[in-house]
């Protein structure tokens, strides 16, 4: 069998991994100010930082961005836009994160939202998420939740949660959004959502999903920005904000 490059996790089952030496996970911190300095760009987002640290835990059986420095720029932009939304909107700001991994994006909004539910199909992400949240202030811990469900299951079984959300974050794999997620955004999500933040690592899939979302007549693209996470390659990471 020929081997094809993939960024998929080799195995979710922890029994497939054996720790020979060192810690069980790599702990990373996203530093917005460092990302701006390293990229040498004044056009990148510069949001107010959190008042507490967000230690992200990455054992070998979860997904981690290869270029975490540039991905920090994406998280910073989403945080910046959420801060603006919080200033513009009165009342609760509830966020649902689909394809959330260990909560890399959502956890950096935890001081801004009234409540956050992050979700992913990988059974190991919940433990990583919980370890991070344990180091947060108690008043922040109480408003954070993780669900071990894929995006389709979230749309099908968490209708009540989604119906109360003003912010939806989606960071799907290269294949793009599941059909059920696109259908939800186009047919039901516009009623209460104020912002959809779409992070894409597959431009063709993003282009397809974007046409469907905007083609519904209920959403428009407010902002889009591309990031080269792998200099020298033809891969591009796209961030887009959709508003109703």
N, C-alpha and C positions, 0 to 999 in steps of 0.2 A: 504494500500500500504506500502511495506517495504521501508525504507530509505537506500540509498547507498551513501557511502562517495564520494564526488566529490569536485573538486576545481573550479567548474564553478561558475561564478557570479550569485547570486540568481535572480537578475532582473536588466535589463539595464535601465528600465524606472525610471527616478528620482522621479516620483510620488509615486512609491512603497516604497520610503524611507522617513522617517521623522527624522529630526535632533532635538533631544531633548536638547542637551547641547554640548558645545565645537565647534571647527572649523568644517567647511564643509568637510575638507579633511585632511588627515595626510600628512605632508611634510617630505620627507626623502632625505638624501644626502648620496651618495655612497662614502666611504672613503677607497681608495685602501690601504693606509698604515695601517689603523685599521684592515682591513681584514687579512693582513699578520701577524699582531701581535696576533690576536685572534686565528688564525689557527696554529700559531707557526710553520710555514713551510717556508723554504728558497727557495723551488722549485716553488713557485707560481709567477705569473707575477708581475712585478714591473715597470709599465709604467710611463712615465713622466705625471704628473697630468695636468689637464686643468688650465688655468690662471683665470678662473671664476667659480663660483659655479653653480651647476646643481640641483636646488630644484625640486624634483619629487613629483607630486601631486597625492594622492591616496584617492579619495572618495570611498564609499562602493560599487559603481556600476562599478568599474573597477578592473582588475586583478592586484594583487601585489604578488610577490614571498614571501612565508612564511619565508624562511631563506634568508633574503636580504644580510646578511653578506657574506655567501658563494657564493651567486649569484654575489656579487661584484667581487669575484675572477674570475668569468667567464667573466664579462665585462672588467676587467683589462687585461685578456689574449687577448681578441679581440682587445682592444685598442693597446696593445703592438704589435700585428701582423699588425694592420693597420699602425702604425708608421713605421714599417719595409717596408711595401709595398710602403708607401709614399716616403721613401728614395730611393727605388729601381726603382720606376716608374717616368717617366718624363711626365709632363702634368697634365690634370685634374684627379681628383679622386672623382668620383660621386658614391654615395651609395644609394641603395634602400633597405628598411627594410620591410619585410613582417611579419605578425603576430606580429606587433611591440608594442602592448599595448600602454602605455603612452609615448613610446619612450625611455624606460630605457636604452637600449643598444645604439641605434643610437645617442641619444643626447650627449653621452660621446665620440663621434667621431666628434662632430660638429666643433671643431677647426682644424681638420685634413682634412676634405673633402672640395671639391669645391662646392658640392651641396648634400643635403640629402633629400630624400622623405621617410617618415615613413608612415605606413598604418596599419589599423586594421578594423575589422567589427563592433566593439563596438562603438556606436555613442557618448559615453561619453569621449572617449580617446582624441579626438581632442581638447576639452576644456582644459584638463590637459596639453597636449603638448604645447598649446598656452600660458598658464600661465607660464610654465617653460621658454619658449623662450623669453617672454617679459622681463625677467631678464638678458638676455644675452647682450653682446655688440652689438650695431646696425649693425656692419659689419658682425656679425655672424648670426643675426636674418634673414637677407636678403637671406641667402642661405639654409634656412630650410623650409620644407613644410610637411603638413600632409594630407593624403587622407583617407576618411572614406570608405574603400573598403576592402572586404575580399581578401585573397591571389589569389583565382581563378579570381576574377574580375580584380585585378591588372594585372595579366598575360594577360588577354583577352583585356583589354582596355587601358593599359599603355605601349604598345609595344615600343613607341618612347622613353619613359623615361628609360625603361629597356635596350633598345639597346645602351644607352649612359652610362650605369652603369659599373663601374669596380669592385665594391664590392656589394655583395648580402648577406644580413643577414636574416636568417630564424629562428624563435623560435616558432615552431608550438605546438599545444596541444599534448596530449599523443597519439592521433591517427596518428600523423606524418604529412608529407607534403601532400597537395592535389595532386591528379594525374596530374593536369594541371601544377603545379609548377615543379614536377619531370620531366615531358615531356619537359618543357621549358629549364630546366637546361641541360638535356641530348641532346636536339636537336638544341637549339639556343643559350643558355646562354654561351657556351664555346667560342663563337666568339669574345666577347668583355670583358667578365668577367675575372678578374685576381684572384679573391678570393671569395669563398662561405663559410661563417661562419654559421654552423648549430648547434643550441642549441636544445637539445632533452631532454624531460622529460619522454619519453617512449622508453625504449631500443629496444624492439621488433620492433616497428615502425621505429626507426632509422636504425636498422640492415637491414630491408626490403628496406628502401630508399637508404641506402648506397650501397647495392648490385646493385640496378638499376642504380645509378649514376656512380659508378665505372665500372659497366658492360657495360656501353655505350662506353667505350674505350676512352672517351674524358676527363675524370677526374681521379685524384688520390688523396688519402688521404695523406696530408702532415703531419698532426698532429691530435691526438685525446687524450682527457683527461676526466676522470670521476670524478664527485663530489658527495659526499654524503651529500645532503642537509637535510636529515632526518635521523640522526644517530639512529641506532637500527632497521631501516626498510630495506626492500629489494629494495627500490627505488634508482635509480641512475640518475643523470643528466649528459648528455654527451655533450661535445663540440668537434666539428671536423672542421678542415679547409680542404677544397677541392681546389686543384689547377688544371688548365687545363694541 
